[in-house]
Amino acid sequence: MILNYTDIDIYQGEHLVLGKVNFCVEEGEMVYLTGPVGSGKSSLLKSIYGEVPVEGASAEVLSFDMTHLKTKNQPTLRRQMGIVFQDFQLLPDRTVNRNLDFVLRSTGWKRQEDRTKRIDEALEMVKLADKKDKYIFELSGGEQQRICIARAILNNPKVILADEPTGNLDAENGELILALLDEIRRQNHTAVILSTHNMQWPEYFPGTVYRCENASLILNS
């Protein structure tokens, strides 16, 4: 089990975003979070990596008790995750290689040759090996999101959290991103938890679908 929430409340400040959440994710599972803007999808994702606190009966993510997560333990938790943002959050004044190398150095990879090998592997997986020395601003939106996925898989995560990863992309590039995430899930047995407004994705790439509405998380039957 990657994640298990039982009767959990998620707050943003004093505001209850989602209440009595029951949510579990298995290794290698594809999970979709759907619902309107402001319904709690992003807050739920943020609670998984410890940015938003949770309260309630029990909440376990990768063996961490999220109801009592200490700040000093957040980096250890997050190193087991890959996070893909809608707005990319890449460093535009650096090359692809330097963006990815920054992540590896920040997470304890000491040897240059090891970092180079892992960057090459990740770029090969997202089919952008030829863009290694390009600056971020030289890439299309679809290519930038694929670089975000390369960044997310650098440390061989057990789960990838993707917050509207296709929200800024056209339909063709959006489908490429979903296909890539699904391929990584199948090859590496990595769980993928993805928020989206596009209800075509579960039809194309089947998974478990939850809906956020009225401060509740509802499993689609």
C-alpha positions in Angstrom: 0.0 0.0 0.0 1.4 3.4 -1.1 -1.2 5.5 0.7 -4.0 4.9 3.1 -6.3 7.7 4.5 -9.1 6.8 6.9 -11.6 9.5 8.0 -9.1 12.3 7.3 -9.9 16.1 7.3 -7.9 18.4 5.1 -7.8 22.1 5.8 -6.4 25.2 4.1 -6.0 27.5 7.1 -9.3 27.4 9.0 -11.2 26.3 5.9 -12.2 22.6 5.7 -11.5 21.6 2.1 -12.2 17.9 2.3 -13.8 16.1 5.2 -13.9 12.4 6.3 -11.6 11.4 3.4 -11.2 7.7 2.8 -8.6 7.1 0.1 -6.1 4.3 -0.6 -3.6 3.7 -3.4 -1.8 0.5 -4.3 1.6 0.1 -5.9 1.4 0.6 -9.7 -2.2 2.0 -9.6 -3.4 4.8 -11.8 -5.7 7.1 -9.8 -7.6 10.1 -11.2 -8.9 13.0 -9.0 -11.7 14.9 -10.8 -14.0 17.7 -9.8 -14.5 21.5 -10.4 -11.9 24.2 -9.7 -11.6 24.8 -5.9 -13.1 21.4 -5.0 -9.9 20.1 -3.2 -8.0 18.2 -5.8 -4.8 20.2 -5.4 -5.1 20.3 -1.6 -5.4 16.5 -1.5 -2.2 16.2 -3.6 -0.4 18.7 -1.4 -1.5 16.7 1.7 0.3 13.7 0.3 3.7 15.4 0.2 3.1 17.2 3.5 2.5 20.8 2.3 -1.0 20.8 3.6 -1.7 19.2 7.1 -4.2 16.5 7.8 -6.2 15.6 10.8 -8.3 12.5 11.7 -8.2 8.8 12.4 -5.1 7.7 10.3 -3.1 8.8 7.3 -0.1 6.9 6.1 1.9 7.7 3.0 5.0 5.5 2.2 5.0 4.4 5.9 5.0 7.9 7.2 2.3 8.9 9.6 1.0 12.1 8.0 -1.0 13.2 11.1 2.3 13.6 13.0 4.8 14.3 10.2 7.7 16.3 11.4 9.2 19.0 9.2 12.6 17.3 9.3 11.1 14.2 7.8 9.5 15.9 4.8 12.6 15.7 2.5 12.9 11.9 3.1 9.3 11.5 2.3 9.5 13.7 -0.9 12.5 11.9 -2.2 10.3 8.8 -2.7 7.9 10.9 -4.8 7.9 12.6 -8.2 5.8 15.8 -8.5 4.6 17.2 -11.8 3.1 20.7 -11.8 0.7 22.3 -14.3 3.0 25.3 -14.7 6.2 23.2 -15.1 8.3 25.1 -12.4 11.5 24.6 -14.4 14.4 27.0 -14.2 14.2 28.9 -17.6 17.8 30.3 -17.5 19.3 26.8 -17.3 19.6 24.0 -19.8 17.6 20.8 -19.5 20.8 19.0 -18.2 21.4 21.7 -15.5 17.7 21.6 -14.4 17.9 17.8 -13.9 21.4 17.9 -12.4 20.2 20.5 -9.8 17.6 18.0 -8.6 20.0 15.1 -8.3 22.6 17.2 -6.4 19.9 18.5 -4.1 18.9 14.9 -3.3 22.3 13.5 -2.5 23.8 12.3 -5.7 27.5 13.0 -5.2 29.2 11.5 -8.3 29.1 13.4 -11.6 29.2 10.2 -13.6 26.2 8.8 -11.7 24.2 11.9 -12.2 25.0 12.0 -15.9 24.0 8.4 -16.4 20.7 8.9 -14.5 19.8 12.1 -16.5 20.5 10.3 -19.8 18.2 7.4 -18.7 15.4 9.8 -17.7 15.6 11.8 -20.9 15.6 8.6 -22.9 12.4 7.5 -21.2 10.6 10.7 -22.1 12.1 10.6 -25.6 14.0 13.9 -25.3 17.6 12.8 -25.2 18.4 15.2 -28.0 17.2 18.2 -25.9 19.7 17.7 -23.1 21.7 20.9 -23.9 18.7 23.1 -24.9 17.6 25.9 -22.6 14.1 25.5 -21.2 12.8 28.6 -23.1 13.8 26.8 -26.4 11.3 24.0 -25.7 7.6 23.7 -26.6 5.0 23.4 -23.8 4.7 19.7 -24.4 8.4 19.2 -24.3 8.7 21.2 -21.1 6.1 19.0 -19.5 8.0 15.9 -20.6 11.1 17.4 -18.9 9.0 17.8 -15.8 8.2 14.1 -15.9 11.9 13.3 -16.4 12.6 15.4 -13.4 9.9 13.5 -11.4 11.3 10.1 -12.2 15.0 10.9 -11.5 15.0 9.3 -8.0 12.9 6.2 -9.1 9.8 7.3 -7.1 7.2 5.0 -5.7 4.5 7.4 -6.6 4.1 10.3 -9.1 1.7 13.2 -8.1 0.6 15.1 -11.2 -1.5 18.3 -10.7 -3.4 19.0 -13.9 -0.3 18.0 -16.0 -2.2 18.5 -19.3 -4.0 21.7 -18.3 -1.8 24.0 -20.4 -1.4 21.6 -23.4 -3.3 20.9 -26.5 -5.1 17.6 -26.9 -2.3 15.9 -28.9 0.4 16.8 -26.3 -2.0 16.0 -23.5 -2.5 12.5 -24.7 1.3 12.1 -25.1 1.8 13.1 -21.5 -0.8 10.7 -20.3 0.6 7.9 -22.4 4.0 8.6 -21.0 2.8 8.5 -17.3 0.9 5.3 -18.0 4.0 3.7 -19.6 6.2 4.7 -16.5 3.5 3.3 -14.2 3.5 -0.1 -16.1 7.2 -0.4 -16.5 8.3 0.7 -13.0 5.2 -0.3 -11.0 5.0 3.4 -10.0 1.6 4.6 -8.6 0.3 7.7 -10.4 -2.2 10.1 -8.7 -3.4 12.6 -11.3 -5.8 15.5 -11.0 -7.7 16.4 -14.2 -10.7 18.1 -15.7 -10.5 15.8 -18.7 -12.8 12.8 -18.3 -11.4 11.3 -21.6 -8.2 10.2 -19.9 -9.8 7.5 -17.7 -11.4 6.1 -20.9 -8.1 6.0 -22.8 -5.9 5.1 -19.8 -8.1 3.2 -17.3 -7.7 3.7 -13.6 -9.5 4.4 -10.3 -11.5 7.6 -10.5 -12.4 9.8 -7.5 -14.5 13.0 -7.5 -14.1 16.0 -5.2 -17.3 17.8 -4.5 -19.1 19.4 -1.6 -16.0 19.0 0.6 -16.1 15.2 0.1 -14.0 12.7 -1.9 -16.3 10.2 -3.7 -15.2 7.0 -5.4 -16.8 6.6 -8.8 -18.5 3.3 -9.2 
